[in-house]
């Protein structure tokens, strides 16, 4: 199982069985399994279910395709829950990390210094992965790792504060980010939406008060036009094709704070059922609160710009997943079914990097060495899925090899 005290990081390290064990790090199977599910869903993009759906016209494959695709704007699919879950779990790990470092005698300034280093590495890694295959560095900061890195020092600082301060900070983030959009100017009736990459007849355009959260026509999008053009670019930045924003790291910090609060509950000396019940109650509150804000038009539930209602709604799902895994795994001997997920979750950064860097190489190598016919065993329509499943298996076997040898990537 992976470590909760320090999330997997970039320096390759082999765990030493003979190392002193005066204060072993806490390890919770439910967290490893949940993290593994999140990374599996990301890696599973190689299954290409949408290609199978298009070839077969099957409603089953169309459903899978929908769950492997981000919604265009308002709403949520399973695929949309990957990034908030990853961010949430960073927060969950933090109370364990702080406790472990404090037990080793580290001072608060030393811990904050390490957090700053980790943040720098996360942001740099995010920029690097988004620049692969480009003629120059692609300075954008909307990817998962960069968003976590931008808010990580603040998260760590808040993690050192009492629980009351953490709740107050969460409320301030949600209210403040809502006001940034709500009080921002709206585009005029003659505004050319195509100038910011939004077709005039785009079916997901918002109206009324909700229009403050329009794609590429909001306060945070205006910030990016200024901020991202401070960096060297192939051409001036005008808009993000997906509507993603740099400032989304602020509400992402809210998601990490929800995880921090969950991590504090995990460290309480409670029965498993009581902790799971607390998570389930938090899930209901988050899902209901986010849905209410979206339904009333006060704040649309939009993952791409990480609206405050999205923080609540996606946070509700994160609490629900955590409750389920915690109830099913903690205090039980039968964990064999979660082992494939634990293997992935124990090396989440390695899984993230391999999925972004190596899946294309592995896919081509499989075609070269096995031939296309192997993946057409059930017909050409299912070739993308079988080919992707083979790639996914190779990635998992690499992670299994690392897991068996206790090799993890650490920052």
SERO-846841 format. One record per residue (C-alpha): residue number from 1; residue in three letters; x, y negated, z negated. Coordinates in nm, 2 decimals. Layout:
 seq type      X      Y      Z
 NUM  ALA      X      Y      Z
...
//
This chain:
 seq type      X      Y      Z
   1  UNK   0.00   0.00   0.00
   2  UNK   0.11  -0.36   0.06
   3  UNK   0.21  -0.61  -0.21
   4  UNK  -0.03  -0.87  -0.34
   5  UNK   0.23  -1.07  -0.53
   6  UNK   0.40  -1.19  -0.21
   7  UNK   0.22  -1.15   0.12
   8  UNK   0.43  -0.97   0.39
   9  UNK   0.68  -1.21   0.54
  10  UNK   0.95  -1.24   0.81
  11  UNK   1.27  -1.11   0.66
  12  UNK   1.30  -0.74   0.73
  13  UNK   1.35  -0.57   0.40
  14  UNK   1.36  -0.21   0.28
  15  UNK   1.21  -0.14  -0.06
  16  UNK   1.45   0.03  -0.29
  17  UNK   1.30   0.30  -0.50
  18  UNK   1.58   0.28  -0.75
  19  UNK   1.54  -0.09  -0.81
  20  UNK   1.46  -0.21  -1.17
  21  UNK   1.09  -0.17  -1.24
  22  UNK   1.06  -0.40  -1.54
  23  UNK   0.77  -0.59  -1.39
  24  UNK   0.63  -0.41  -1.09
  25  UNK   0.41  -0.62  -0.86
  26  UNK   0.03  -0.57  -0.88
  27  UNK  -0.10  -0.36  -0.58
  28  UNK  -0.47  -0.34  -0.51
  29  UNK  -0.58  -0.10  -0.24
  30  UNK  -0.90  -0.29  -0.16
  31  UNK  -0.69  -0.60  -0.06
  32  UNK  -0.46  -0.39   0.16
  33  UNK  -0.76  -0.22   0.33
  34  UNK  -0.94  -0.55   0.39
  35  UNK  -0.63  -0.71   0.53
  36  UNK  -0.58  -0.40   0.74
  37  UNK  -0.94  -0.43   0.88
  38  UNK  -0.88  -0.79   0.97
  39  UNK  -0.55  -0.72   1.16
  40  UNK  -0.71  -0.41   1.33
  41  UNK  -0.99  -0.63   1.46
  42  UNK  -0.73  -0.87   1.60
  43  UNK  -0.52  -0.59   1.75
  44  UNK  -0.83  -0.42   1.89
  45  UNK  -0.86  -0.70   2.16
  46  UNK  -0.66  -0.46   2.38
  47  UNK  -0.96  -0.23   2.39
  48  UNK  -1.12  -0.46   2.65
  49  UNK  -1.47  -0.37   2.57
  50  UNK  -1.60  -0.66   2.79
  51  UNK  -1.45  -0.50   3.09
  52  UNK  -1.62  -0.17   3.01
  53  UNK  -1.95  -0.35   2.95
  54  UNK  -1.92  -0.53   3.29
  55  UNK  -1.85  -0.20   3.47
  56  UNK  -2.12   0.01   3.30
  57  UNK  -2.39  -0.24   3.22
  58  UNK  -2.44  -0.05   2.90
  59  UNK  -2.61  -0.24   2.61
  60  UNK  -2.38  -0.06   2.37
  61  UNK  -2.07  -0.19   2.53
  62  UNK  -2.23  -0.53   2.57
  63  UNK  -2.28  -0.54   2.20
  64  UNK  -1.92  -0.44   2.13
  65  UNK  -1.81  -0.71   2.38
  66  UNK  -2.01  -0.97   2.20
  67  UNK  -1.85  -0.88   1.87
  68  UNK  -1.51  -0.90   2.03
  69  UNK  -1.57  -1.25   2.16
  70  UNK  -1.58  -1.58   1.99
  71  UNK  -1.91  -1.77   2.01
  72  UNK  -1.89  -2.07   2.24
  73  UNK  -1.98  -2.32   1.96
  74  UNK  -2.25  -2.27   1.69
  75  UNK  -2.28  -1.93   1.54
  76  UNK  -2.07  -1.63   1.44
  77  UNK  -1.96  -1.29   1.56
  78  UNK  -1.74  -1.03   1.39
  79  UNK  -1.44  -1.16   1.60
  80  UNK  -1.50  -1.51   1.45
  81  UNK  -1.44  -1.37   1.10
  82  UNK  -1.08  -1.26   1.17
  83  UNK  -0.92  -1.60   1.10
  84  UNK  -1.12  -1.70   0.79
  85  UNK  -1.06  -1.35   0.65
  86  UNK  -0.69  -1.38   0.70
  87  UNK  -0.69  -1.73   0.54
  88  UNK  -0.91  -1.61   0.26
  89  UNK  -0.67  -1.32   0.18
  90  UNK  -0.38  -1.56   0.16
  91  UNK  -0.56  -1.73  -0.12
  92  UNK  -0.65  -1.40  -0.29
  93  UNK  -0.28  -1.31  -0.31
  94  UNK  -0.17  -1.64  -0.46
  95  UNK  -0.26  -1.58  -0.83
  96  UNK  -0.07  -1.26  -0.82
  97  UNK   0.23  -1.43  -0.66
  98  UNK   0.23  -1.71  -0.92
  99  UNK   0.20  -1.47  -1.21
 100  UNK   0.48  -1.25  -1.08
 101  UNK   0.72  -1.54  -1.02
 102  UNK   0.63  -1.69  -1.36
 103  UNK   0.71  -1.36  -1.52
 104  UNK   1.05  -1.37  -1.35
 105  UNK   1.12  -1.70  -1.52
 106  UNK   1.08  -1.92  -1.21
 107  UNK   0.99  -2.29  -1.27
 108  UNK   0.71  -2.47  -1.10
 109  UNK   0.94  -2.68  -0.88
 110  UNK   1.13  -2.37  -0.77
 111  UNK   0.80  -2.20  -0.68
 112  UNK   0.69  -2.51  -0.49
 113  UNK   1.02  -2.51  -0.30
 114  UNK   0.97  -2.16  -0.19
 115  UNK   0.61  -2.24  -0.09
 116  UNK   0.74  -2.53   0.13
 117  UNK   0.99  -2.29   0.30
 118  UNK   0.72  -2.04   0.36
 119  UNK   0.49  -2.31   0.50
 120  UNK   0.77  -2.42   0.74
 121  UNK   0.83  -2.07   0.86
 122  UNK   0.46  -2.01   0.92
 123  UNK   0.41  -2.32   1.12
 124  UNK   0.73  -2.26   1.32
 125  UNK   0.63  -1.90   1.39
 126  UNK   0.28  -2.02   1.51
 127  UNK   0.43  -2.27   1.74
 128  UNK   0.68  -2.01   1.87
 129  UNK   0.42  -1.75   1.95
 130  UNK   0.21  -2.01   2.13
 131  UNK   0.51  -2.11   2.33
 132  UNK   0.61  -1.77   2.46
 133  UNK   0.60  -1.77   2.84
 134  UNK   0.60  -2.15   2.87
 135  UNK   0.87  -2.37   3.02
 136  UNK   0.89  -2.57   2.70
 137  UNK   0.78  -2.57   2.34
 138  UNK   0.40  -2.59   2.31
 139  UNK   0.35  -2.81   2.01
 140  UNK  -0.01  -2.73   1.90
 141  UNK  -0.11  -2.64   1.55
 142  UNK  -0.45  -2.48   1.58
 143  UNK  -0.34  -2.11   1.56
 144  UNK  -0.39  -1.90   1.24
 145  UNK  -0.04  -1.91   1.11
 146  UNK   0.01  -2.28   1.17
 147  UNK  -0.32  -2.37   1.00
 148  UNK  -0.23  -2.16   0.70
 149  UNK   0.12  -2.31   0.69
 150  UNK   0.00  -2.67   0.71
 151  UNK  -0.21  -2.62   0.40
 152  UNK   0.00  -2.37   0.21
 153  UNK   0.20  -2.62  -0.02
 154  UNK  -0.12  -2.79  -0.12
 155  UNK  -0.28  -2.45  -0.19
 156  UNK   0.02  -2.34  -0.41
 157  UNK   0.01  -2.68  -0.59
 158  UNK  -0.36  -2.63  -0.66
 159  UNK  -0.30  -2.27  -0.77
 160  UNK  -0.09  -2.40  -1.05
 161  UNK  -0.38  -2.61  -1.18
 162  UNK  -0.66  -2.50  -1.41
 163  UNK  -0.97  -2.34  -1.25
 164  UNK  -1.18  -2.66  -1.30
 165  UNK  -0.94  -2.85  -1.08
 166  UNK  -0.96  -2.58  -0.81
 167  UNK  -1.34  -2.61  -0.79
 168  UNK  -1.32  -2.99  -0.79
 169  UNK  -1.06  -2.98  -0.50
 170  UNK  -1.28  -2.74  -0.31
 171  UNK  -1.58  -2.98  -0.34
 172  UNK  -1.37  -3.28  -0.24
 173  UNK  -1.24  -3.10   0.07
 174  UNK  -1.59  -3.00   0.19
 175  UNK  -1.74  -3.34   0.12
 176  UNK  -1.45  -3.54   0.25
 177  UNK  -1.42  -3.34   0.58
 178  UNK  -1.80  -3.37   0.63
 179  UNK  -1.78  -3.74   0.60
 180  UNK  -1.49  -3.76   0.84
 181  UNK  -1.72  -3.63   1.11
 182  UNK  -2.06  -3.76   0.99
 183  UNK  -1.94  -4.13   0.98
 184  UNK  -1.74  -4.10   1.30
 185  UNK  -1.86  -4.27   1.62
 186  UNK  -2.08  -4.09   1.87
 187  UNK  -2.00  -4.10   2.24
 188  UNK  -2.23  -4.33   2.44
 189  UNK  -2.51  -4.20   2.67
 190  UNK  -2.29  -4.27   2.98
 191  UNK  -1.98  -4.09   2.84
 192  UNK  -1.82  -3.85   3.09
 193  UNK  -1.81  -3.53   2.89
 194  UNK  -1.61  -3.36   3.17
 195  UNK  -1.32  -3.59   3.08
 196  UNK  -1.28  -3.39   2.76
 197  UNK  -1.34  -3.05   2.92
 198  UNK  -1.71  -3.02   2.85
 199  UNK  -1.94  -2.97   3.15
 200  UNK  -2.24  -3.20   3.17
 201  UNK  -2.48  -2.90   3.17
 202  UNK  -2.30  -2.71   2.90
 203  UNK  -2.58  -2.52   2.72
 204  UNK  -2.42  -2.57   2.37
 205  UNK  -2.42  -2.95   2.36
 206  UNK  -2.56  -3.07   2.03
 207  UNK  -2.81  -3.35   1.98
 208  UNK  -2.93  -3.57   1.70
 209  UNK  -2.72  -3.60   1.38
 210  UNK  -2.54  -3.27   1.47
 211  UNK  -2.38  -3.44   1.77
 212  UNK  -2.12  -3.57   1.53
 213  UNK  -1.97  -3.22   1.56
 214  UNK  -1.97  -3.21   1.94
 215  UNK  -1.69  -3.02   2.12
 216  UNK  -1.39  -3.26   2.19
 217  UNK  -1.61  -3.56   2.10
 218  UNK  -1.55  -3.60   1.73
 219  UNK  -1.32  -3.78   1.49
 220  UNK  -1.06  -3.49   1.46
 221  UNK  -1.04  -3.45   1.84
 222  UNK  -0.96  -3.82   1.86
 223  UNK  -0.68  -3.77   1.61
 224  UNK  -0.53  -3.49   1.82
 225  UNK  -0.52  -3.72   2.13
 226  UNK  -0.29  -3.95   1.92
 227  UNK  -0.10  -3.69   1.72
 228  UNK  -0.02  -3.42   1.97
 229  UNK   0.11  -3.68   2.22
 230  UNK   0.38  -3.77   1.97
 231  UNK   0.55  -3.45   2.07
 232  UNK   0.72  -3.37   2.41
 233  UNK   0.47  -3.22   2.65
 234  UNK   0.45  -3.10   3.00
 235  UNK   0.16  -3.34   3.05
 236  UNK  -0.02  -3.57   2.82
 237  UNK  -0.27  -3.40   2.58
 238  UNK  -0.63  -3.50   2.65
 239  UNK  -0.83  -3.22   2.48
 240  UNK  -0.82  -2.86   2.37
 241  UNK  -1.00  -2.62   2.60
 242  UNK  -1.15  -2.43   2.32
 243  UNK  -1.23  -2.73   2.11
 244  UNK  -0.98  -2.63   1.84
 245  UNK  -0.83  -2.90   1.61
 246  UNK  -0.51  -2.96   1.41
 247  UNK  -0.71  -3.12   1.12
 248  UNK  -0.90  -2.79   1.08
 249  UNK  -0.62  -2.70   0.84
 250  UNK  -0.80  -2.91   0.58
 251  UNK  -1.12  -2.71   0.56
 252  UNK  -0.91  -2.39   0.62
 253  UNK  -0.75  -2.49   0.29
 254  UNK  -1.11  -2.48   0.15
 255  UNK  -1.13  -2.12   0.27
 256  UNK  -0.80  -2.03   0.11
 257  UNK  -0.93  -2.19  -0.21
 258  UNK  -1.22  -1.96  -0.21
 259  UNK  -0.97  -1.68  -0.18
 260  UNK  -0.77  -1.82  -0.47
 261  UNK  -1.09  -1.82  -0.68
 262  UNK  -1.15  -1.46  -0.58
 263  UNK  -0.79  -1.37  -0.67
 264  UNK  -0.84  -1.51  -1.02
 265  UNK  -1.15  -1.29  -1.06
 266  UNK  -0.95  -0.99  -0.95
 267  UNK  -0.70  -1.06  -1.23
 268  UNK  -0.97  -1.07  -1.49
 269  UNK  -0.99  -0.77  -1.73
 270  UNK  -1.34  -0.67  -1.60
 271  UNK  -1.49  -0.35  -1.48
 272  UNK  -1.48  -0.29  -1.11
 273  UNK  -1.86  -0.31  -1.09
 274  UNK  -1.86  -0.65  -1.26
 275  UNK  -1.60  -0.80  -1.03
 276  UNK  -1.78  -0.66  -0.72
 277  UNK  -2.10  -0.80  -0.85
 278  UNK  -1.94  -1.15  -0.89
 279  UNK  -1.81  -1.13  -0.53
 280  UNK  -2.15  -1.02  -0.40
 281  UNK  -2.32  -1.31  -0.58
 282  UNK  -2.06  -1.55  -0.43
 283  UNK  -2.13  -1.40  -0.09
 284  UNK  -2.51  -1.47  -0.12
 285  UNK  -2.45  -1.83  -0.23
 286  UNK  -2.20  -1.89   0.05
 287  UNK  -2.41  -1.74   0.33
 288  UNK  -2.72  -1.91   0.21
 289  UNK  -2.55  -2.25   0.17
 290  UNK  -2.38  -2.24   0.50
 291  UNK  -2.70  -2.13   0.68
 292  UNK  -2.90  -2.40   0.51
 293  UNK  -2.66  -2.68   0.62
 294  UNK  -2.66  -2.54   0.98
 295  UNK  -3.04  -2.49   1.00
 296  UNK  -3.12  -2.84   0.88
 297  UNK  -2.87  -3.00   1.12
 298  UNK  -2.68  -3.16   0.84
 299  UNK  -2.36  -2.97   0.94
 300  UNK  -2.36  -2.71   1.22
 301  UNK  -2.19  -2.38   1.15
 302  UNK  -1.89  -2.40   1.40
 303  UNK  -1.58  -2.19   1.36
 304  UNK  -1.38  -2.36   1.63
 305  UNK  -1.37  -2.69   1.43
 306  UNK  -1.41  -2.52   1.09
 307  UNK  -1.70  -2.73   0.97
 308  UNK  -1.77  -2.73   0.59
 309  UNK  -2.08  -2.52   0.65
 310  UNK  -1.85  -2.27   0.83
 311  UNK  -1.63  -2.26   0.52
 312  UNK  -1.93  -2.16   0.31
 313  UNK  -2.08  -1.92   0.56
 314  UNK  -1.76  -1.74   0.66
 315  UNK  -1.65  -1.75   0.30
 316  UNK  -1.97  -1.56   0.21
 317  UNK  -1.88  -1.29   0.45
 318  UNK  -1.53  -1.27   0.31
 319  UNK  -1.66  -1.23  -0.04
 320  UNK  -1.90  -0.96   0.09
 321  UNK  -1.62  -0.77   0.26
 322  UNK  -1.40  -0.80  -0.06
 323  UNK  -1.69  -0.67  -0.27
 324  UNK  -1.74  -0.37  -0.05
 325  UNK  -1.38  -0.27  -0.04
 326  UNK  -1.33  -0.33  -0.41
 327  UNK  -1.63  -0.12  -0.50
 328  UNK  -1.53   0.16  -0.26
 329  UNK  -1.16   0.18  -0.34
 330  UNK  -1.07   0.06  -0.69
 331  UNK  -1.10   0.31  -0.97
 332  UNK  -1.15   0.59  -0.72
 333  UNK  -0.91   0.87  -0.62
 334  UNK  -1.06   0.93  -0.27
 335  UNK  -0.88   0.66  -0.07
 336  UNK  -0.77   0.87   0.23
 337  UNK  -1.03   0.72   0.46
 338  UNK  -0.87   0.38   0.41
 339  UNK  -0.51   0.49   0.47
 340  UNK  -0.51   0.38   0.84
 341  UNK  -0.62   0.03   0.74
 342  UNK  -0.37   0.02   0.45
 343  UNK  -0.08   0.10   0.68
 344  UNK  -0.18  -0.21   0.89
 345  UNK  -0.25  -0.43   0.59
 346  UNK   0.08  -0.36   0.42
 347  UNK   0.26  -0.52   0.72
 348  UNK   0.02  -0.78   0.83
 349  UNK   0.28  -1.03   0.97
 350  UNK   0.45  -0.75   1.16
 351  UNK   0.11  -0.65   1.30
 352  UNK   0.03  -1.01   1.40
 353  UNK   0.36  -1.06   1.58
 354  UNK   0.36  -0.72   1.76
 355  UNK   0.01  -0.78   1.88
 356  UNK   0.12  -1.12   2.03
 357  UNK   0.46  -1.01   2.16
 358  UNK   0.46  -0.64   2.25
 359  UNK   0.11  -0.52   2.35
 360  UNK   0.17  -0.62   2.71
 361  UNK   0.51  -0.44   2.73
 362  UNK   0.36  -0.13   2.56
 363  UNK   0.06  -0.14   2.80
 364  UNK   0.29  -0.15   3.11
 365  UNK   0.52   0.12   2.97
 366  UNK   0.22   0.35   2.92
 367  UNK   0.10   0.30   3.27
 368  UNK   0.45   0.36   3.41
 369  UNK   0.52   0.67   3.22
 370  UNK   0.18   0.83   3.20
 371  UNK   0.01   0.70   3.52
 372  UNK  -0.33   0.54   3.56
 373  UNK  -0.50   0.88   3.61
 374  UNK  -0.46   0.97   3.25
 375  UNK  -0.68   0.68   3.14
 376  UNK  -0.94   0.75   3.40
 377  UNK  -1.04   1.09   3.25
 378  UNK  -1.39   0.96   3.19
 379  UNK  -1.41   0.75   3.50
 380  UNK  -1.27   0.42   3.62
 381  UNK  -1.51   0.22   3.41
 382  UNK  -1.36   0.35   3.09
 383  UNK  -1.00   0.30   3.19
 384  UNK  -0.95  -0.04   3.01
 385  UNK  -1.08   0.11   2.69
 386  UNK  -0.87   0.43   2.69
 387  UNK  -0.56   0.23   2.80
 388  UNK  -0.62  -0.02   2.52
 389  UNK  -0.67   0.26   2.27
 390  UNK  -0.34   0.41   2.37
 391  UNK  -0.17   0.07   2.31
 392  UNK  -0.34   0.04   1.98
 393  UNK  -0.22   0.39   1.87
 394  UNK   0.14   0.30   1.96
 395  UNK   0.12  -0.02   1.76
 396  UNK  -0.02   0.17   1.46
 397  UNK   0.24   0.44   1.49
 398  UNK   0.51   0.18   1.47
 399  UNK   0.35   0.03   1.16
 400  UNK   0.32   0.38   1.01
 401  UNK   0.70   0.44   1.07
 402  UNK   0.77   0.11   0.89
 403  UNK   0.53   0.20   0.61
 404  UNK   0.68   0.54   0.56
 405  UNK   1.03   0.39   0.53
 406  UNK   0.89   0.10   0.31
 407  UNK   1.01  -0.16   0.56
 408  UNK   0.81  -0.47   0.54
 409  UNK   0.84  -0.82   0.70
 410  UNK   0.87  -1.09   0.44
 411  UNK   0.92  -1.47   0.42
//
